[in-house]
Amino acid sequence: MIAAVSEKYKSVLILGPNVFVLNQVRDVIQWRHEGVSYMTYQMLVFMEEVPKGYDLICLDEFHRIGAPGWGERVDELLKANPNAKIFGTTATPIRYLDKERDMSDEIFNHNVASHITIGEAWSRSILPIPTFVTGLFNFHNIVVDAEERINLSLGDISSQR
């Protein structure tokens, strides 16, 4: 979607949560060498000034800009580029652990091209159902072992005096 939308604009900024995601986007848009900039949300946070002059700003995995630092900085970016079209992609616009904030509503006034919940994606086998793994750890045995090692080392010191 980003590739299809971006080809109509001269100056495009594609923001993503990490370099891995941005590299995936870059691989799809490899035919386009000019006019596209890539940046992580974290890189944007650390810039002294937000970049200007973009015709299109793509927010990949846009649900992540609900995070305090990232969201504030993206707001500054959008204000600095008032004529830019904003395009966002995400599989999960709801931030369930953040009071169920709907980022599509906050950013795009709930103007979405399609909507599917993560539960529906699981039930339709679009996304794999995650496997949760729980590990048990016995701290008591670790503490007893550490105490024995300490006592042995202290015994070695006492015998050397």
Accessible surface in RSA format (square Angstrom, percent):
REM  Atomic radii and reference values for relative SASA: ProtOr
REM  Chains: A
REM  Algorithm: Lee & Richards
REM  Probe-radius: 1.40
REM  Slices: 20
REM RES _ NUM      All-atoms   Total-Side   Main-Chain    Non-polar    All polar
REM                ABS   REL    ABS   REL    ABS   REL    ABS   REL    ABS   REL
RES MET A   1   152.92  79.2 113.58  75.2  39.34  93.7  79.81  67.9  73.11  96.9
RES ILE A   2    14.94   8.5  13.24   9.9   1.70   4.1  13.24   9.5   1.70   4.6
RES ALA A   3    17.66  16.2  15.60  24.1   2.06   4.7  15.74  22.2   1.92   5.1
RES ALA A   4    59.47  54.7  49.90  77.0   9.57  21.8  54.72  77.1   4.75  12.6
RES VAL A   5    37.74  24.8  33.78  30.6   3.96   9.6  37.72  32.8   0.02   0.0
RES SER A   6     0.00   0.0   0.00   0.0   0.00   0.0   0.00   0.0   0.00   0.0
RES GLU A   7   106.33  61.0  79.13  59.9  27.20  64.8  12.96  25.1  93.37  76.2
RES LYS A   8   167.87  81.9 132.64  81.4  35.23  83.9  84.91  76.4  82.96  88.4
RES TYR A   9    59.82  27.9  54.31  30.9   5.52  14.4  29.17  21.9  30.65  37.8
RES LYS A  10   179.38  87.5 166.23 102.0  13.15  31.3 114.37 102.9  65.01  69.2
RES SER A  11    32.18  27.2  32.18  43.0   0.00   0.0  18.49  39.4  13.70  19.2
RES VAL A  12     0.02   0.0   0.00   0.0   0.02   0.1   0.00   0.0   0.02   0.1
RES LEU A  13     0.00   0.0   0.00   0.0   0.00   0.0   0.00   0.0   0.00   0.0
RES ILE A  14     0.00   0.0   0.00   0.0   0.00   0.0   0.00   0.0   0.00   0.0
RES LEU A  15     0.00   0.0   0.00   0.0   0.00   0.0   0.00   0.0   0.00   0.0
RES GLY A  16     0.00   0.0   0.00   N/A   0.00   0.0   0.00   0.0   0.00   0.0
RES PRO A  17    11.36   8.3   0.04   0.0  11.32  41.1   0.04   0.0  11.32  70.3
RES ASN A  18    58.03  40.0  55.49  53.6   2.54   6.1  29.88  71.9  28.15  27.2
RES VAL A  19    93.19  61.3  91.00  82.4   2.19   5.3  91.00  79.1   2.19   5.9
RES PHE A  20   141.23  70.7 134.81  83.5   6.42  16.7 138.02  83.7   3.21   9.2
RES VAL A  21    22.37  14.7  22.37  20.3   0.00   0.0  22.37  19.4   0.00   0.0
RES LEU A  22     7.71   4.3   7.71   5.5   0.00   0.0   7.71   5.4   0.00   0.0
RES ASN A  23    60.17  41.5  59.93  57.9   0.24   0.6  19.50  46.9  40.67  39.3
RES GLN A  24    93.03  52.0  89.38  65.3   3.65   8.7  33.72  71.8  59.30  45.0
RES VAL A  25    17.16  11.3  14.42  13.1   2.74   6.6  17.14  14.9   0.02   0.1
RES ARG A  26   105.02  44.1 104.96  53.5   0.06   0.1  48.54  66.3  56.48  34.2
RES ASP A  27    95.47  66.9  89.47  89.1   6.00  14.2  25.46  59.9  70.01  69.8
RES VAL A  28    99.17  65.3  83.37  75.5  15.80  38.1  89.83  78.0   9.34  25.3
RES ILE A  29     1.06   0.6   0.33   0.2   0.73   1.8   0.33   0.2   0.73   2.0
RES GLN A  30   124.28  69.5 116.82  85.4   7.46  17.8  34.78  74.0  89.50  67.9
RES TRP A  31   133.15  53.4 105.77  51.2  27.39  64.3 104.33  55.6  28.82  46.8
RES ARG A  32    34.51  14.5  22.93  11.7  11.57  27.6  13.59  18.6  20.92  12.7
RES HIS A  33   160.42  87.7 124.81  86.7  35.62  91.1  86.15  88.8  74.27  86.4
RES GLU A  34   146.89  84.3 136.75 103.5  10.15  24.2  54.03 104.5  92.87  75.8
RES GLY A  35    37.41  46.1   0.00   N/A  37.41  46.1  24.54  67.3  12.87  28.8
RES VAL A  36    24.12  15.9   2.00   1.8  22.13  53.3   2.05   1.8  22.07  59.9
RES SER A  37    42.84  36.2  37.71  50.3   5.13  11.8  16.63  35.4  26.21  36.7
RES TYR A  38    40.71  19.0  18.76  10.7  21.95  57.1  16.95  12.7  23.76  29.3
RES MET A  39    17.21   8.9  16.98  11.2   0.23   0.5  17.21  14.6   0.00   0.0
RES THR A  40     9.44   6.7   9.44   9.6   0.00   0.0   6.79   9.1   2.64   4.0
RES TYR A  41     0.53   0.2   0.19   0.1   0.34   0.9   0.20   0.1   0.33   0.4
RES GLN A  42    77.13  43.1  77.13  56.4   0.00   0.0  40.39  86.0  36.74  27.9
RES MET A  43    99.76  51.7  92.57  61.3   7.19  17.1  84.64  72.0  15.12  20.0
RES LEU A  44     0.60   0.3   0.60   0.4   0.00   0.0   0.60   0.4   0.00   0.0
RES VAL A  45    47.62  31.3  32.82  29.7  14.80  35.7  32.82  28.5  14.80  40.1
RES PHE A  46   153.63  76.9 125.12  77.5  28.51  74.2 129.14  78.3  24.49  70.1
RES MET A  47    68.05  35.2  56.14  37.2  11.91  28.4  62.05  52.8   6.01   8.0
RES GLU A  48   172.18  98.9 138.68 104.9  33.50  79.8  58.70 113.5 113.48  92.7
RES GLU A  49   130.44  74.9 119.05  90.1  11.39  27.1  47.23  91.3  83.21  67.9
RES VAL A  50    17.30  11.4  11.30  10.2   6.01  14.5  11.30   9.8   6.01  16.3
RES PRO A  51    23.74  17.3  13.83  12.6   9.91  36.0  23.74  19.6   0.00   0.0
RES LYS A  52   138.56  67.6 111.88  68.6  26.68  63.5  62.33  56.1  76.23  81.2
RES GLY A  53    61.35  75.7   0.00   N/A  61.35  75.7  42.24 115.9  19.10  42.8
RES TYR A  54    32.42  15.1  24.33  13.8   8.09  21.1   8.36   6.3  24.06  29.7
RES ASP A  55    57.05  40.0  52.74  52.5   4.31  10.2  13.68  32.2  43.37  43.3
RES LEU A  56     1.47   0.8   1.47   1.1   0.00   0.0   1.47   1.0   0.00   0.0
RES ILE A  57     0.00   0.0   0.00   0.0   0.00   0.0   0.00   0.0   0.00   0.0
RES CYS A  58     0.26   0.2   0.26   0.3   0.00   0.0   0.26   0.7   0.00   0.0
RES LEU A  59     0.44   0.2   0.00   0.0   0.44   1.1   0.28   0.2   0.16   0.4
RES ASP A  60    16.13  11.3  16.13  16.1   0.00   0.0   0.00   0.0  16.13  16.1
RES GLU A  61    47.38  27.2  47.37  35.8   0.01   0.0   2.52   4.9  44.85  36.6
RES PHE A  62     8.97   4.5   8.97   5.6   0.00   0.0   8.97   5.4   0.00   0.0
RES HIS A  63    29.15  15.9  29.15  20.3   0.00   0.0  16.51  17.0  12.64  14.7
RES ARG A  64    91.63  38.5  90.23  46.0   1.39   3.3  15.34  21.0  76.29  46.2
RES ILE A  65     9.45   5.4   6.12   4.6   3.34   8.0   6.12   4.4   3.34   9.1
RES GLY A  66     4.98   6.1   0.00   N/A   4.98   6.1   0.26   0.7   4.72  10.6
RES ALA A  67    27.95  25.7  27.58  42.6   0.37   0.8  27.61  38.9   0.34   0.9
RES PRO A  68   106.20  77.4  96.26  87.8   9.93  36.1 106.01  87.5   0.19   1.2
RES GLY A  69    37.22  45.9   0.00   N/A  37.22  45.9  27.52  75.5   9.70  21.7
RES TRP A  70    47.01  18.9  46.59  22.6   0.42   1.0  42.35  22.6   4.66   7.6
RES GLY A  71    13.27  16.4   0.00   N/A  13.27  16.4  12.55  34.4   0.72   1.6
RES GLU A  72   112.90  64.8 108.23  81.9   4.67  11.1  43.22  83.6  69.68  56.9
RES ARG A  73    33.62  14.1  33.38  17.0   0.24   0.6  11.07  15.1  22.55  13.7
RES VAL A  74     0.80   0.5   0.80   0.7   0.00   0.0   0.80   0.7   0.00   0.0
RES ASP A  75    77.76  54.5  75.96  75.6   1.80   4.3  12.85  30.3  64.90  64.7
RES GLU A  76    79.65  45.7  75.34  57.0   4.31  10.3  33.90  65.6  45.75  37.4
RES LEU A  77     0.00   0.0   0.00   0.0   0.00   0.0   0.00   0.0   0.00   0.0
RES LEU A  78    41.57  23.2  35.31  25.3   6.26  15.7  35.71  25.1   5.86  15.8
RES LYS A  79   164.10  80.1 141.73  87.0  22.37  53.3  97.23  87.5  66.87  71.2
RES ALA A  80    26.52  24.4   6.47  10.0  20.05  45.6  16.91  23.8   9.61  25.4
RES ASN A  81     6.21   4.3   0.30   0.3   5.91  14.2   4.20  10.1   2.01   1.9
RES PRO A  82   106.80  77.8  73.65  67.1  33.15 120.5  79.98  66.0  26.82 166.7
RES ASN A  83   138.93  95.8 114.99 111.1  23.94  57.7  38.18  91.9 100.75  97.4
RES ALA A  84    12.65  11.6   0.00   0.0  12.65  28.8   0.00   0.0  12.65  33.5
RES LYS A  85   126.22  61.6 124.31  76.3   1.91   4.6  69.11  62.2  57.11  60.8
RES ILE A  86    54.95  31.3  29.87  22.3  25.08  60.5  29.87  21.5  25.08  68.1
RES PHE A  87    43.64  21.8  42.16  26.1   1.49   3.9  43.55  26.4   0.09   0.3
RES GLY A  88    19.93  24.6   0.00   N/A  19.93  24.6   0.23   0.6  19.70  44.1
RES THR A  89    31.99  22.8  27.44  27.8   4.55  10.8  31.48  42.3   0.51   0.8
RES THR A  90    36.41  25.9   2.88   2.9  33.53  79.9   8.66  11.6  27.75  42.0
RES ALA A  91    57.16  52.6  40.80  63.0  16.36  37.2  49.53  69.8   7.63  20.2
RES THR A  92    29.34  20.9  26.33  26.7   3.01   7.2  21.99  29.5   7.35  11.1
RES PRO A  93    15.05  11.0  15.05  13.7   0.00   0.0  15.05  12.4   0.00   0.0
RES ILE A  94    37.31  21.2  32.95  24.5   4.36  10.5  32.95  23.7   4.36  11.8
RES ARG A  95    53.87  22.6  47.71  24.3   6.16  14.7  12.20  16.7  41.67  25.3
RES TYR A  96   109.45  51.1  92.82  52.8  16.63  43.3  77.61  58.3  31.84  39.2
RES LEU A  97   185.57 103.3 148.84 106.5  36.72  92.3 153.20 107.6  32.36  87.1
RES ASP A  98    41.11  28.8  38.30  38.1   2.80   6.6  11.94  28.1  29.16  29.1
RES LYS A  99   195.98  95.6 159.83  98.1  36.15  86.1 117.16 105.5  78.82  84.0
RES GLU A 100   115.84  66.5 100.84  76.3  15.01  35.7  21.92  42.4  93.92  76.7
RES ARG A 101    72.67  30.5  66.57  33.9   6.10  14.5  32.97  45.1  39.70  24.1
RES ASP A 102    31.90  22.3  26.57  26.4   5.33  12.6  15.78  37.1  16.12  16.1
RES MET A 103     5.18   2.7   5.18   3.4   0.00   0.0   5.18   4.4   0.00   0.0
RES SER A 104     0.10   0.1   0.10   0.1   0.00   0.0   0.04   0.1   0.07   0.1
RES ASP A 105    73.61  51.6  69.78  69.4   3.84   9.1   6.11  14.4  67.50  67.3
RES GLU A 106    94.60  54.3  58.96  44.6  35.64  84.9  41.55  80.4  53.05  43.3
RES ILE A 107    42.84  24.4  13.72  10.2  29.12  70.2  18.25  13.1  24.58  66.7
RES PHE A 108    35.54  17.8  26.59  16.5   8.95  23.3  32.42  19.7   3.12   8.9
RES ASN A 109   130.40  89.9 111.40 107.7  19.00  45.7  26.63  64.1 103.77 100.3
RES HIS A 110    88.43  48.3  75.92  52.8  12.51  32.0  52.33  53.9  36.10  42.0
RES ASN A 111   121.65  83.9 102.57  99.1  19.09  46.0  20.57  49.5 101.08  97.7
RES VAL A 112    55.89  36.8  28.56  25.9  27.33  65.9  32.93  28.6  22.96  62.3
RES ALA A 113   110.94 102.0  62.00  95.7  48.94 111.3  73.12 103.0  37.82 100.2
RES SER A 114    93.14  78.7  66.29  88.5  26.85  61.8  47.26 100.6  45.88  64.3
RES HIS A 115    96.77  52.9  63.65  44.2  33.13  84.7  44.39  45.8  52.38  60.9
RES ILE A 116    50.43  28.7  45.06  33.6   5.37  12.9  45.70  32.9   4.74  12.8
RES THR A 117    62.14  44.2  57.03  57.8   5.11  12.2  52.93  71.1   9.21  13.9
RES ILE A 118    48.74  27.7  45.47  33.9   3.27   7.9  46.55  33.5   2.19   5.9
RES GLY A 119    35.06  43.2   0.00   N/A  35.06  43.2  28.44  78.0   6.62  14.8
RES GLU A 120    72.32  41.5  66.16  50.1   6.16  14.7  23.04  44.6  49.28  40.2
RES ALA A 121     4.89   4.5   4.89   7.5   0.00   0.0   4.89   6.9   0.00   0.0
RES TRP A 122    79.05  31.7  73.96  35.8   5.10  12.0  70.35  37.5   8.70  14.1
RES SER A 123    91.18  77.0  53.21  71.0  37.97  87.5  52.21 111.2  38.97  54.6
RES ARG A 124   143.72  60.3 117.50  59.9  26.22  62.4  43.38  59.3 100.35  60.8
RES SER A 125    98.24  83.0  68.92  92.0  29.31  67.5  37.98  80.9  60.26  84.4
RES ILE A 126    97.30  55.4  69.79  52.0  27.51  66.3  75.53  54.4  21.77  59.1
RES LEU A 127    62.05  34.6  60.28  43.1   1.78   4.5  61.01  42.8   1.04   2.8
RES PRO A 128   115.36  84.1  97.66  89.0  17.70  64.3 109.17  90.1   6.19  38.5
RES ILE A 129   121.26  69.0 102.11  76.1  19.15  46.1 102.11  73.5  19.15  52.0
RES PRO A 130    58.14  42.4  40.18  36.6  17.96  65.3  50.33  41.6   7.81  48.5
RES THR A 131   119.58  85.0  89.51  90.7  30.07  71.7  62.67  84.2  56.91  86.0
RES PHE A 132   176.82  88.5 148.23  91.8  28.59  74.4 150.51  91.2  26.32  75.3
RES VAL A 133   134.96  88.8  98.94  89.6  36.02  86.8 102.11  88.7  32.86  89.1
RES THR A 134   120.60  85.8  88.62  89.8  31.97  76.2  61.84  83.1  58.76  88.8
RES GLY A 135    68.80  84.8   0.00   N/A  68.80  84.8  37.36 102.5  31.45  70.4
RES LEU A 136   176.20  98.1 141.30 101.1  34.90  87.7 142.72 100.2  33.48  90.1
RES PHE A 137   133.65  66.9 103.95  64.4  29.71  77.3 107.37  65.1  26.28  75.2
RES ASN A 138    83.80  57.8  69.93  67.6  13.87  33.4  31.31  75.4  52.49  50.7
RES PHE A 139   140.27  70.2 136.96  84.8   3.31   8.6 136.96  83.0   3.31   9.5
RES HIS A 140   127.93  69.9 119.32  82.9   8.61  22.0  81.22  83.7  46.71  54.4
RES ASN A 141    87.93  60.6  82.27  79.5   5.66  13.6  24.88  59.9  63.05  60.9
RES ILE A 142    93.28  53.1  92.42  68.9   0.86   2.1  92.63  66.7   0.65   1.8
RES VAL A 143    78.02  51.3  76.04  68.8   1.97   4.8  77.99  67.8   0.02   0.1
RES VAL A 144    55.38  36.4  55.38  50.1   0.00   0.0  55.38  48.1   0.00   0.0
RES ASP A 145    61.52  43.1  59.95  59.7   1.57   3.7  18.32  43.1  43.20  43.1
RES ALA A 146    42.90  39.4  40.07  61.8   2.83   6.4  42.76  60.2   0.14   0.4
RES GLU A 147    92.45  53.1  90.93  68.8   1.52   3.6  31.36  60.7  61.09  49.9
RES GLU A 148    96.42  55.4  94.24  71.3   2.18   5.2  35.17  68.0  61.25  50.0
RES ARG A 149   161.41  67.8 155.97  79.5   5.44  12.9  53.24  72.8 108.17  65.6
RES ILE A 150    99.04  56.4  97.47  72.6   1.57   3.8  99.04  71.3   0.00   0.0
RES ASN A 151    97.59  67.3  88.25  85.3   9.34  22.5  25.85  62.2  71.74  69.3
RES LEU A 152   127.22  70.9 124.32  88.9   2.90   7.3 126.18  88.6   1.04   2.8
RES SER A 153    54.57  46.1  49.89  66.6   4.68  10.8  40.93  87.2  13.64  19.1
RES LEU A 154    97.18  54.1  95.91  68.6   1.27   3.2  96.41  67.7   0.77   2.1
RES GLY A 155    38.29  47.2   0.00   N/A  38.29  47.2  33.12  90.9   5.17  11.6
RES ASP A 156    86.70  60.7  85.74  85.3   0.96   2.3  17.91  42.2  68.79  68.6
RES ILE A 157    84.34  48.0  84.02  62.6   0.32   0.8  84.02  60.5   0.32   0.9
RES SER A 158    75.19  63.5  60.03  80.1  15.16  34.9  33.34  71.0  41.84  58.6
RES SER A 159    94.21  79.6  55.02  73.4  39.20  90.3  53.05 113.0  41.17  57.7
RES GLN A 160   148.18  82.9 111.12  81.2  37.06  88.2  42.90  91.3 105.28  79.8
RES ARG A 161   228.55  96.0 161.00  82.1  67.55 160.8  85.28 116.5 143.27  86.8
END  Absolute sums over single chains surface
CHAIN  1 A    11358.1       9295.5       2062.6       6654.4       4703.7
END  Absolute sums over all chains
TOTAL         11358.1       9295.5       2062.6       6654.4       4703.7
